Amino acid sequence: MKTQDIFIAHPQTIEEENALKAFLKALKIKFEVSNKEKYNPDFTKKVLESRQEAREGKVTRVKKEELKEFLGL
């Protein structure tokens, strides 16, 4: 029977990584290792820039009662 569950592990050391691989191989469980970053680097850069702008006060503040008008609703 095939399951739809996906397990994500976050080994902290090379020893933990090797142990996980050995365990999965011993049980003949198919697995893959992903070295991709969690987020797109361009997206991360934009978020960091936005945080910096907020620290510098470069923000637009909208009062709750003016929100619909601001959003054009």
Buried (B, 14 or more C-beta within 10 A) or exposed (E): EEEEEEEEEEEEEEEEBEEBEEEBEEEEEEEEEEEEEEEEEEEEEEEEEEEEEEEEEEEEEEEEEEEEEEEEE
